[in-house]
Amino acid sequence: MDSLLNMEKQLKAVSDANRLKLLACLKQGEVCVCDLVDILEVSQPAVSQQLRKLKEAGIILERKKGTWKHYRLNEKQSPYIQSILDTLEPISIHHCGPSCCSEEGHQ
């Protein structure tokens, strides 16, 4: 039964266009949350909320650096999630640079 609940959680997590865009961005590698704000054209808290749902489903991983969080795809995906990821076209993003998400930029 746990596997069915996990499947439900993961499928719900990828059933949103904004979360699919985030996953397409993460296909290029680890990304700072500040870089994802421009992609979705919403506030940083709204992006973080979408990322939290993907993280809770085990689809992405989080790493904190200073006051910013960086996200990447989990290397271990279920076959149905991997199939969705394989179908997504990668979205290139413009990285904000060290002044935004480095520890020195937040004094």
N, CA, C and O atoms as a Tinker XYZ file with bonds, in Angstrom:
   428  protein
     1  N      0.820000   -1.203000    0.000000    73     2
     2  CA     0.000000    0.000000    0.000000    64     1     3
     3  C      0.861000    1.264000    0.000000    63     2     4     5
     4  O      0.491000    2.273000   -0.599000    81     3
     5  N      2.025000    1.202000    0.683000    73     3     6
     6  CA     2.914000    2.360000    0.694000    64     5     7
     7  C      3.367000    2.739000   -0.706000    63     6     8     9
     8  O      3.505000    3.921000   -1.021000    81     7
     9  N      3.598000    1.736000   -1.546000    73     7    10
    10  CA     4.052000    2.044000   -2.902000    64     9    11
    11  C      2.959000    2.756000   -3.697000    63    10    12    13
    12  O      3.265000    3.602000   -4.538000    81    11
    13  N      1.700000    2.429000   -3.445000    73    11    14
    14  CA     0.607000    3.129000   -4.130000    64    13    15
    15  C      0.497000    4.575000   -3.659000    63    14    16    17
    16  O      0.256000    5.476000   -4.462000    81    15
    17  N      0.674000    4.795000   -2.364000    73    15    18
    18  CA     0.636000    6.156000   -1.843000    64    17    19
    19  C      1.799000    6.979000   -2.364000    63    18    20    21
    20  O      1.637000    8.159000   -2.678000    81    19
    21  N      2.967000    6.367000   -2.458000    73    19    22
    22  CA     4.138000    7.052000   -3.003000    64    21    23
    23  C      3.914000    7.383000   -4.477000    63    22    24    25
    24  O      4.255000    8.479000   -4.922000    81    23
    25  N      3.352000    6.460000   -5.227000    73    23    26
    26  CA     3.067000    6.697000   -6.642000    64    25    27
    27  C      2.079000    7.854000   -6.787000    63    26    28    29
    28  O      2.251000    8.725000   -7.640000    81    27
    29  N      1.049000    7.853000   -5.952000    73    27    30
    30  CA     0.066000    8.932000   -6.000000    64    29    31
    31  C      0.727000   10.283000   -5.724000    63    30    32    33
    32  O      0.465000   11.258000   -6.427000    81    31
    33  N      1.577000   10.341000   -4.711000    73    31    34
    34  CA     2.266000   11.579000   -4.342000    64    33    35
    35  C      3.153000   12.067000   -5.485000    63    34    36    37
    36  O      3.166000   13.257000   -5.800000    81    35
    37  N      3.889000   11.153000   -6.103000    73    35    38
    38  CA     4.774000   11.533000   -7.194000    64    37    39
    39  C      3.991000   11.995000   -8.422000    63    38    40    41
    40  O      4.354000   12.985000   -9.057000    81    39
    41  N      2.931000   11.287000   -8.750000    73    39    42
    42  CA     2.145000   11.676000   -9.923000    64    41    43
    43  C      1.441000   13.012000   -9.712000    63    42    44    45
    44  O      1.315000   13.802000  -10.647000    81    43
    45  N      0.984000   13.266000   -8.490000    73    43    46
    46  CA     0.400000   14.577000   -8.194000    64    45    47
    47  C      1.450000   15.671000   -8.332000    63    46    48    49
    48  O      1.156000   16.766000   -8.811000    81    47
    49  N      2.661000   15.374000   -7.916000    73    47    50
    50  CA     3.742000   16.365000   -7.966000    64    49    51
    51  C      4.080000   16.765000   -9.396000    63    50    52    53
    52  O      4.466000   17.909000   -9.636000    81    51
    53  N      3.944000   15.855000  -10.342000    73    51    54
    54  CA     4.279000   16.170000  -11.739000    64    53    55
    55  C      3.043000   16.517000  -12.570000    63    54    56    57
    56  O      3.119000   16.606000  -13.796000    81    55
    57  N      1.916000   16.710000  -11.907000    73    55    58
    58  CA     0.681000   17.013000  -12.644000    64    57    59
    59  C      0.422000   18.513000  -12.740000    63    58    60    61
    60  O     -0.717000   18.933000  -12.943000    81    59
    61  N      1.454000   19.311000  -12.599000    73    59    62
    62  CA     1.337000   20.763000  -12.637000    64    61    63
    63  C      2.338000   21.315000  -13.651000    63    62    64    65
    64  O      3.508000   20.932000  -13.650000    81    63
    65  N      1.872000   22.210000  -14.510000    73    63    66
    66  CA     2.733000   22.743000  -15.574000    64    65    67
    67  C      3.952000   23.483000  -15.013000    63    66    68    69
    68  O      5.047000   23.367000  -15.562000    81    67
    69  N      3.775000   24.234000  -13.937000    73    67    70
    70  CA     4.920000   24.948000  -13.359000    64    69    71
    71  C      5.954000   23.987000  -12.799000    63    70    72    73
    72  O      7.154000   24.218000  -12.945000    81    71
    73  N      5.513000   22.922000  -12.167000    73    71    74
    74  CA     6.468000   21.948000  -11.632000    64    73    75
    75  C      7.166000   21.202000  -12.762000    63    74    76    77
    76  O      8.337000   20.846000  -12.629000    81    75
    77  N      6.480000   20.961000  -13.856000    73    75    78
    78  CA     7.128000   20.339000  -15.013000    64    77    79
    79  C      8.196000   21.267000  -15.588000    63    78    80    81
    80  O      9.253000   20.804000  -16.016000    81    79
    81  N      7.929000   22.574000  -15.601000    73    79    82
    82  CA     8.937000   23.545000  -16.063000    64    81    83
    83  C     10.168000   23.501000  -15.158000    63    82    84    85
    84  O     11.302000   23.538000  -15.635000    81    83
    85  N      9.933000   23.423000  -13.853000    73    83    86
    86  CA    11.052000   23.353000  -12.916000    64    85    87
    87  C     11.890000   22.103000  -13.173000    63    86    88    89
    88  O     13.120000   22.162000  -13.166000    81    87
    89  N     11.231000   20.987000  -13.395000    73    87    90
    90  CA    11.954000   19.742000  -13.673000    64    89    91
    91  C     12.754000   19.861000  -14.970000    63    90    92    93
    92  O     13.880000   19.371000  -15.055000    81    91
    93  N     12.174000   20.510000  -15.976000    73    91    94
    94  CA    12.886000   20.705000  -17.248000    64    93    95
    95  C     14.144000   21.550000  -17.039000    63    94    96    97
    96  O     15.163000   21.314000  -17.688000    81    95
    97  N     14.079000   22.530000  -16.138000    73    95    98
    98  CA    15.260000   23.346000  -15.816000    64    97    99
    99  C     16.318000   22.518000  -15.106000    63    98   100   101
   100  O     17.513000   22.682000  -15.351000    81    99
   101  N     15.879000   21.636000  -14.233000    73    99   102
   102  CA    16.816000   20.843000  -13.442000    64   101   103
   103  C     17.488000   19.738000  -14.250000    63   102   104   105
   104  O     18.428000   19.105000  -13.769000    81   103
   105  N     17.020000   19.503000  -15.459000    73   103   106
   106  CA    17.684000   18.507000  -16.312000    64   105   107
   107  C     19.102000   18.946000  -16.666000    63   106   108   109
   108  O     19.936000   18.116000  -17.027000    81   107
   109  N     19.380000   20.253000  -16.565000    73   107   110
   110  CA    20.704000   20.790000  -16.883000    64   109   111
   111  C     21.671000   20.664000  -15.713000    63   110   112   113
   112  O     22.872000   20.885000  -15.871000    81   111
   113  N     21.151000   20.309000  -14.534000    73   111   114
   114  CA    21.998000   20.201000  -13.351000    64   113   115
   115  C     21.436000   21.014000  -12.203000    63   114   116   117
   116  O     20.300000   21.486000  -12.259000    81   115
   117  N     22.236000   21.175000  -11.160000    73   115   118
   118  CA    21.800000   21.887000   -9.957000    64   117   119
   119  C     21.543000   23.356000  -10.253000    63   118   120   121
   120  O     22.292000   23.998000  -10.988000    81   119
   121  N     20.458000   23.880000   -9.660000    73   119   122
   122  CA    20.050000   25.258000   -9.901000    64   121   123
   123  C     19.652000   25.903000   -8.578000    63   122   124   125
   124  O     19.021000   25.272000   -7.730000    81   123
   125  N     20.029000   27.164000   -8.415000    73   123   126
   126  CA    19.627000   27.950000   -7.248000    64   125   127
   127  C     18.172000   28.387000   -7.431000    63   126   128   129
   128  O     17.727000   28.670000   -8.543000    81   127
   129  N     17.453000   28.435000   -6.329000    73   127   130
   130  CA    16.052000   28.841000   -6.392000    64   129   131
   131  C     15.904000   30.233000   -7.012000    63   130   132   133
   132  O     14.907000   30.506000   -7.681000    81   131
   133  N     16.876000   31.107000   -6.796000    73   131   134
   134  CA    16.781000   32.459000   -7.353000    64   133   135
   135  C     16.770000   32.445000   -8.885000    63   134   136   137
   136  O     16.183000   33.328000   -9.510000    81   135
   137  N     17.412000   31.454000   -9.483000    73   135   138
   138  CA    17.422000   31.344000  -10.946000    64   137   139
   139  C     16.082000   30.867000  -11.496000    63   138   140   141
   140  O     15.754000   31.131000  -12.653000    81   139
   141  N     15.315000   30.171000  -10.676000    73   139   142
   142  CA    14.044000   29.605000  -11.132000    64   141   143
   143  C     12.904000   30.617000  -11.077000    63   142   144   145
   144  O     11.870000   30.421000  -11.715000    81   143
   145  N     13.084000   31.688000  -10.325000    73   143   146
   146  CA    12.039000   32.713000  -10.206000    64   145   147
   147  C     11.727000   33.311000  -11.579000    63   146   148   149
   148  O     10.559000   33.522000  -11.908000    81   147
   149  N     12.751000   33.584000  -12.378000    73   147   150
   150  CA    12.539000   34.175000  -13.704000    64   149   151
   151  C     11.816000   33.227000  -14.650000    63   150   152   153
   152  O     11.058000   33.666000  -15.515000    81   151
   153  N     12.047000   31.938000  -14.488000    73   151   154
   154  CA    11.408000   30.950000  -15.377000    64   153   155
   155  C      9.906000   30.929000  -15.169000    63   154   156   157
   156  O      9.141000   30.957000  -16.134000    81   155
   157  N      9.477000   30.879000  -13.907000    73   155   158
   158  CA     8.045000   30.803000  -13.617000    64   157   159
   159  C      7.362000   32.165000  -13.572000    63   158   160   161
   160  O      6.137000   32.262000  -13.634000    81   159
   161  N      8.179000   33.219000  -13.463000    73   159   162
   162  CA     7.654000   34.587000  -13.373000    64   161   163
   163  C      6.680000   34.735000  -12.204000    63   162   164   165
   164  O      5.608000   35.326000  -12.330000    81   163
   165  N      7.088000   34.180000  -11.069000    73   163   166
   166  CA     6.342000   34.308000   -9.821000    64   165   167
   167  C      7.340000   34.627000   -8.712000    63   166   168   169
   168  O      8.548000   34.654000   -8.944000    81   167
   169  N      6.833000   34.866000   -7.521000    73   167   170
   170  CA     7.703000   35.218000   -6.401000    64   169   171
   171  C      8.561000   34.034000   -5.962000    63   170   172   173
   172  O      8.248000   32.878000   -6.249000    81   171
   173  N      9.645000   34.350000   -5.263000    73   171   174
   174  CA    10.523000   33.300000   -4.746000    64   173   175
   175  C      9.784000   32.366000   -3.791000    63   174   176   177
   176  O     10.003000   31.157000   -3.866000    81   175
   177  N      8.908000   32.864000   -2.883000    73   175   178
   178  CA     8.163000   31.938000   -2.029000    64   177   179
   179  C      7.249000   30.991000   -2.822000    63   178   180   181
   180  O      7.068000   29.834000   -2.441000    81   179
   181  N      6.681000   31.486000   -3.919000    73   179   182
   182  CA     5.821000   30.632000   -4.744000    64   181   183
   183  C      6.638000   29.533000   -5.426000    63   182   184   185
   184  O      6.184000   28.394000   -5.527000    81   183
   185  N      7.841000   29.874000   -5.893000    73   183   186
   186  CA     8.724000   28.874000   -6.498000    64   185   187
   187  C      9.127000   27.843000   -5.447000    63   186   188   189
   188  O      9.126000   26.641000   -5.713000    81   187
   189  N      9.467000   28.318000   -4.262000    73   187   190
   190  CA     9.870000   27.409000   -3.182000    64   189   191
   191  C      8.750000   26.439000   -2.815000    63   190   192   193
   192  O      9.007000   25.276000   -2.502000    81   191
   193  N      7.520000   26.917000   -2.856000    73   191   194
   194  CA     6.379000   26.048000   -2.556000    64   193   195
   195  C      6.260000   24.927000   -3.602000    63   194   196   197
   196  O      5.984000   23.778000   -3.257000    81   195
   197  N      6.470000   25.266000   -4.871000    73   195   198
   198  CA     6.414000   24.249000   -5.932000    64   197   199
   199  C      7.561000   23.251000   -5.776000    63   198   200   201
   200  O      7.374000   22.045000   -5.939000    81   199
   201  N      8.742000   23.766000   -5.461000    73   199   202
   202  CA     9.904000   22.896000   -5.263000    64   201   203
   203  C      9.714000   21.974000   -4.059000    63   202   204   205
   204  O     10.151000   20.823000   -4.080000    81   203
   205  N      9.066000   22.477000   -3.015000    73   203   206
   206  CA     8.823000   21.663000   -1.827000    64   205   207
   207  C      7.973000   20.432000   -2.166000    63   206   208   209
   208  O      8.216000   19.343000   -1.646000    81   207
   209  N      6.989000   20.609000   -3.028000    73   207   210
   210  CA     6.141000   19.476000   -3.414000    64   209   211
   211  C      6.946000   18.420000   -4.176000    63   210   212   213
   212  O      6.745000   17.221000   -3.986000    81   211
   213  N      7.851000   18.872000   -5.034000    73   211   214
   214  CA     8.697000   17.925000   -5.768000    64   213   215
   215  C      9.679000   17.231000   -4.829000    63   214   216   217
   216  O      9.969000   16.045000   -4.984000    81   215
   217  N     10.190000   17.986000   -3.850000    73   215   218
   218  CA    11.121000   17.413000   -2.879000    64   217   219
   219  C     10.417000   16.387000   -1.986000    63   218   220   221
   220  O     10.958000   15.311000   -1.730000    81   219
   221  N      9.222000   16.716000   -1.518000    73   219   222
   222  CA     8.467000   15.804000   -0.653000    64   221   223
   223  C      8.124000   14.509000   -1.382000    63   222   224   225
   224  O      7.979000   13.458000   -0.757000    81   223
   225  N      7.995000   14.587000   -2.697000    73   223   226
   226  CA     7.705000   13.400000   -3.503000    64   225   227
   227  C      8.975000   12.603000   -3.814000    63   226   228   229
   228  O      8.904000   11.523000   -4.401000    81   227
   229  N     10.140000   13.138000   -3.419000    73   227   230
   230  CA    11.402000   12.439000   -3.650000    64   229   231
   231  C     11.950000   12.580000   -5.056000    63   230   232   233
   232  O     12.862000   11.848000   -5.442000    81   231
   233  N     11.412000   13.505000   -5.822000    73   231   234
   234  CA    11.821000   13.675000   -7.215000    64   233   235
   235  C     13.058000   14.553000   -7.330000    63   234   236   237
   236  O     13.879000   14.362000   -8.227000    81   235
   237  N     13.191000   15.519000   -6.417000    73   235   238
   238  CA    14.362000   16.391000   -6.416000    64   237   239
   239  C     15.016000   16.378000   -5.042000    63   238   240   241
   240  O     14.411000   15.975000   -4.048000    81   239
   241  N     16.268000   16.827000   -5.009000    73   239   242
   242  CA    17.034000   16.935000   -3.769000    64   241   243
   243  C     17.409000   18.392000   -3.549000    63   242   244   245
   244  O     17.499000   19.171000   -4.498000    81   243
   245  N     17.624000   18.750000   -2.296000    73   243   246
   246  CA    17.910000   20.127000   -1.918000    64   245   247
   247  C     19.253000   20.211000   -1.209000    63   246   248   249
   248  O     19.631000   19.324000   -0.443000    81   247
   249  N     19.970000   21.308000   -1.485000    73   247   250
   250  CA    21.233000   21.582000   -0.800000    64   249   251
   251  C     21.229000   23.053000   -0.430000    63   250   252   253
   252  O     21.016000   23.911000   -1.286000    81   251
   253  N     21.459000   23.345000    0.822000    73   251   254
   254  CA    21.479000   24.731000    1.270000    64   253   255
   255  C     22.888000   25.293000    1.160000    63   254   256   257
   256  O     23.859000   24.650000    1.559000    81   255
   257  N     22.989000   26.502000    0.614000    73   255   258
   258  CA    24.263000   27.206000    0.511000    64   257   259
   259  C     24.012000   28.634000    0.969000    63   258   260   261
   260  O     23.367000   29.411000    0.265000    81   259
   261  N     24.515000   28.978000    2.139000    73   259   262
   262  CA    24.228000   30.299000    2.704000    64   261   263
   263  C     22.745000   30.398000    3.014000    63   262   264   265
   264  O     22.178000   29.536000    3.685000    81   263
   265  N     22.131000   31.450000    2.521000    73   263   266
   266  CA    20.698000   31.617000    2.744000    64   265   267
   267  C     19.865000   31.080000    1.584000    63   266   268   269
   268  O     18.635000   31.112000    1.647000    81   267
   269  N     20.504000   30.594000    0.537000    73   267   270
   270  CA    19.801000   30.103000   -0.647000    64   269   271
   271  C     19.824000   28.580000   -0.710000    63   270   272   273
   272  O     20.730000   27.929000   -0.190000    81   271
   273  N     18.813000   28.039000   -1.354000    73   271   274
   274  CA    18.737000   26.599000   -1.557000    64   273   275
   275  C     18.955000   26.281000   -3.028000    63   274   276   277
   276  O     18.481000   26.988000   -3.918000    81   275
   277  N     19.677000   25.207000   -3.254000    73   275   278
   278  CA    19.966000   24.732000   -4.603000    64   277   279
   279  C     19.282000   23.379000   -4.771000    63   278   280   281
   280  O     19.240000   22.571000   -3.843000    81   279
   281  N     18.754000   23.150000   -5.957000    73   279   282
   282  CA    17.990000   21.926000   -6.218000    64   281   283
   283  C     18.564000   21.174000   -7.405000    63   282   284   285
   284  O     19.128000   21.762000   -8.328000    81   283
   285  N     18.407000   19.866000   -7.357000    73   283   286
   286  CA    18.825000   19.002000   -8.471000    64   285   287
   287  C     17.896000   17.798000   -8.514000    63   286   288   289
   288  O     17.214000   17.487000   -7.537000    81   287
   289  N     17.881000   17.132000   -9.649000    73   287   290
   290  CA    17.082000   15.919000   -9.783000    64   289   291
   291  C     17.683000   14.806000   -8.932000    63   290   292   293
   292  O     18.903000   14.673000   -8.845000    81   291
   293  N     16.838000   14.027000   -8.319000    73   291   294
   294  CA    17.275000   12.834000   -7.608000    64   293   295
   295  C     17.733000   11.827000   -8.671000    63   294   296   297
   296  O     17.032000   11.608000   -9.659000    81   295
   297  N     18.882000   11.228000   -8.476000    73   295   298
   298  CA    19.387000   10.267000   -9.463000    64   297   299
   299  C     18.557000    8.990000   -9.488000    63   298   300   301
   300  O     18.524000    8.290000  -10.500000    81   299
   301  N     17.887000    8.684000   -8.381000    73   299   302
   302  CA    17.057000    7.477000   -8.297000    64   301   303
   303  C     15.599000    7.860000   -8.495000    63   302   304   305
   304  O     14.975000    8.448000   -7.612000    81   303
   305  N     15.064000    7.520000   -9.659000    73   303   306
   306  CA    13.673000    7.826000   -9.986000    64   305   307
   307  C     12.916000    6.535000  -10.264000    63   306   308   309
   308  O     13.488000    5.550000  -10.732000    81   307
   309  N     11.628000    6.556000   -9.970000    73   307   310
   310  CA    10.785000    5.427000  -10.352000    64   309   311
   311  C     10.664000    5.430000  -11.876000    63   310   312   313
   312  O     10.831000    6.478000  -12.500000    81   311
   313  N     10.381000    4.288000  -12.482000    73   311   314
   314  CA    10.326000    4.225000  -13.949000    64   313   315
   315  C      9.315000    5.196000  -14.567000    63   314   316   317
   316  O      9.590000    5.775000  -15.618000    81   315
   317  N      8.164000    5.382000  -13.942000    73   315   318
   318  CA     7.152000    6.273000  -14.521000    64   317   319
   319  C      7.582000    7.738000  -14.423000    63   318   320   321
   320  O      7.286000    8.517000  -15.329000    81   319
   321  N      8.266000    8.131000  -13.356000    73   319   322
   322  CA     8.775000    9.507000  -13.246000    64   321   323
   323  C      9.944000    9.701000  -14.208000    63   322   324   325
   324  O     10.052000   10.750000  -14.844000    81   323
   325  N     10.820000    8.704000  -14.320000    73   323   326
   326  CA    11.942000    8.798000  -15.255000    64   325   327
   327  C     11.443000    8.961000  -16.680000    63   326   328   329
   328  O     12.039000    9.697000  -17.467000    81   327
   329  N     10.357000    8.285000  -17.019000    73   327   330
   330  CA     9.776000    8.406000  -18.356000    64   329   331
   331  C      9.295000    9.836000  -18.614000    63   330   332   333
   332  O      9.485000   10.371000  -19.707000    81   331
   333  N      8.679000   10.446000  -17.613000    73   331   334
   334  CA     8.227000   11.837000  -17.741000    64   333   335
   335  C      9.433000   12.756000  -17.905000    63   334   336   337
   336  O      9.430000   13.636000  -18.765000    81   335
   337  N     10.456000   12.559000  -17.092000    73   335   338
   338  CA    11.665000   13.384000  -17.188000    64   337   339
   339  C     12.324000   13.248000  -18.551000    63   338   340   341
   340  O     12.788000   14.234000  -19.125000    81   339
   341  N     12.364000   12.028000  -19.066000    73   339   342
   342  CA    12.978000   11.798000  -20.376000    64   341   343
   343  C     12.214000   12.514000  -21.488000    63   342   344   345
   344  O     12.798000   12.889000  -22.504000    81   343
   345  N     10.921000   12.700000  -21.297000    73   343   346
   346  CA    10.075000   13.342000  -22.297000    64   345   347
   347  C     10.227000   14.860000  -22.288000    63   346   348   349
   348  O     10.037000   15.501000  -23.322000    81   347
   349  N     10.563000   15.439000  -21.150000    73   347   350
   350  CA    10.682000   16.891000  -21.033000    64   349   351
   351  C     11.883000   17.414000  -21.804000    63   350   352   353
   352  O     12.980000   16.862000  -21.717000    81   351
   353  N     11.667000   18.479000  -22.555000    73   351   354
   354  CA    12.767000   19.173000  -23.220000    64   353   355
   355  C     13.457000   20.053000  -22.178000    63   354   356   357
   356  O     12.779000   20.786000  -21.457000    81   355
   357  N     14.780000   19.999000  -22.080000    73   355   358
   358  CA    15.475000   20.846000  -21.101000    64   357   359
   359  C     15.228000   22.327000  -21.369000    63   358   360   361
   360  O     15.162000   22.760000  -22.520000    81   359
   361  N     15.093000   23.087000  -20.305000    73   359   362
   362  CA    14.951000   24.541000  -20.402000    64   361   363
   363  C     16.243000   25.163000  -19.906000    63   362   364   365
   364  O     16.668000   24.919000  -18.776000    81   363
   365  N     16.867000   25.969000  -20.759000    73   363   366
   366  CA    18.089000   26.665000  -20.367000    64   365   367
   367  C     17.714000   27.858000  -19.506000    63   366   368   369
   368  O     16.718000   28.537000  -19.754000    81   367
   369  N     18.525000   28.096000  -18.496000    73   367   370
   370  CA    18.256000   29.230000  -17.618000    64   369   371
   371  C     19.471000   30.126000  -17.562000    63   370   372   373
   372  O     20.596000   29.699000  -17.820000    81   371
   373  N     19.222000   31.371000  -17.221000    73   371   374
   374  CA    20.290000   32.341000  -17.022000    64   373   375
   375  C     20.623000   32.328000  -15.536000    63   374   376   377
   376  O     19.784000   32.683000  -14.708000    81   375
   377  N     21.830000   31.927000  -15.198000    73   375   378
   378  CA    22.227000   31.879000  -13.794000    64   377   379
   379  C     22.455000   33.285000  -13.276000    63   378   380   381
   380  O     23.039000   34.130000  -13.956000    81   379
   381  N     21.987000   33.519000  -12.067000    73   379   382
   382  CA    22.045000   34.868000  -11.484000    64   381   383
   383  C     23.461000   35.291000  -11.133000    63   382   384   385
   384  O     23.749000   36.485000  -11.049000    81   383
   385  N     24.341000   34.333000  -10.928000    73   383   386
   386  CA    25.717000   34.670000  -10.621000    64   385   387
   387  C     25.986000   34.721000   -9.133000    63   386   388   389
   388  O     25.063000   34.636000   -8.322000    81   387
   389  N     27.241000   34.859000   -8.780000    73   387   390
   390  CA    27.646000   34.779000   -7.386000    64   389   391
   391  C     27.128000   35.896000   -6.507000    63   390   392   393
   392  O     27.028000   35.710000   -5.294000    81   391
   393  N     26.793000   37.048000   -7.065000    73   391   394
   394  CA    26.331000   38.150000   -6.225000    64   393   395
   395  C     24.958000   37.869000   -5.631000    63   394   396   397
   396  O     24.593000   38.451000   -4.609000    81   395
   397  N     24.209000   37.001000   -6.250000    73   395   398
   398  CA    22.858000   36.713000   -5.772000    64   397   399
   399  C     22.847000   35.599000   -4.749000    63   398   400   401
   400  O     22.342000   35.780000   -3.641000    81   399
   401  N     23.393000   34.456000   -5.099000    73   399   402
   402  CA    23.199000   33.294000   -4.247000    64   401   403
   403  C     24.455000   32.834000   -3.513000    63   402   404   405
   404  O     24.482000   31.736000   -2.958000    81   403
   405  N     25.472000   33.650000   -3.506000    73   403   406
   406  CA    26.629000   33.287000   -2.689000    64   405   407
   407  C     26.436000   33.850000   -1.290000    63   406   408   409
   408  O     25.643000   34.768000   -1.079000    81   407
   409  N     27.152000   33.303000   -0.365000    73   407   410
   410  CA    27.050000   33.791000    1.014000    64   409   411
   411  C     27.490000   35.246000    1.117000    63   410   412   413
   412  O     26.966000   35.993000    1.943000    81   411
   413  N     28.454000   35.658000    0.283000    73   411   414
   414  CA    28.940000   37.029000    0.336000    64   413   415
   415  C     27.866000   38.012000   -0.101000    63   414   416   417
   416  O     27.856000   39.159000    0.346000    81   415
   417  N     26.963000   37.575000   -0.969000    73   415   418
   418  CA    25.916000   38.469000   -1.466000    64   417   419
   419  C     24.824000   38.718000   -0.460000    63   418   420   421
   420  O     23.926000   39.520000   -0.718000    81   419
   421  N     24.872000   38.042000    0.706000    73   419   422
   422  CA    23.804000   38.180000    1.699000    64   421   423
   423  C     24.387000   38.556000    3.057000    63   422   424   425
   424  O     24.288000   37.790000    4.016000    81   423
   425  N     24.980000   39.706000    3.131000    73   423   426
   426  CA    25.547000   40.147000    4.404000    64   425   427
   427  C     24.646000   41.155000    5.075000    63   426   428
   428  O     24.963000   41.640000    6.161000    81   427
